[in-house]
Amino acid sequence: DAWSEREARPDTVRNLAVFLTEKARYQEAEPFWTELGEWIAANPKNTEYELTASKLRPQIQSFYRHWGRPVPNHWNQDFNQMFAAAIAETSGQITRKDAPTAEIVAALNRRADLYEGIGDHSNAIADYRRVLQLEHDGPIDVDPDMDSTMESLAYIYRDIGQSEKAEPLLRQNMDDRRKTLGELDPVTLRAAETYGFFRRDCLHDPVGAAEILRQNLSIWQKIPGDH
């Protein structure tokens, strides 16, 4: 209950935990990671970026790895129980016969994110690909500010070392954003930037990346206002 009265606190706590960890001030950082773990256990359905269970679990594990200490047993137990319950609940939403397609898509995306959190890449990929098929079969209302399913799927392929499968997804995502939102939309510009840096960092194509990022900068400079 106390957490619901401090809606802005989790993001601030995460930023502070990351900052202290990067400074190798592990003893100071641990209480903040502990607080975040307690918060996500109390709010397992939270979907805010960087504050989902699947995002926080690897961050907490990474913190203890950098500190050179084992992850406390209760963390793994709590997270495993949380993920199992959330996956079961989400699976029930997906199999409901009367569920609207938009709700099924949202549930599939959430379950894929949960599968990512436990390292089950094959099931995450399967769910994302099912979403892409549903999106292909008919128009579905989605939040344009959210990461697209193609981006999410591409990130998995990138993380498991299959950049050749990630590249066409990120390129198509950029092209689709341009068609639906226009080249001046911030979401489109972010998608192009993501693709540019992907070509630089994962495909080791500095020339291609520079061209994309240069074009993106040129478009961004057309937007009225201070830059």
Disulfide bonds with the S-S distance in Angstrom:
none
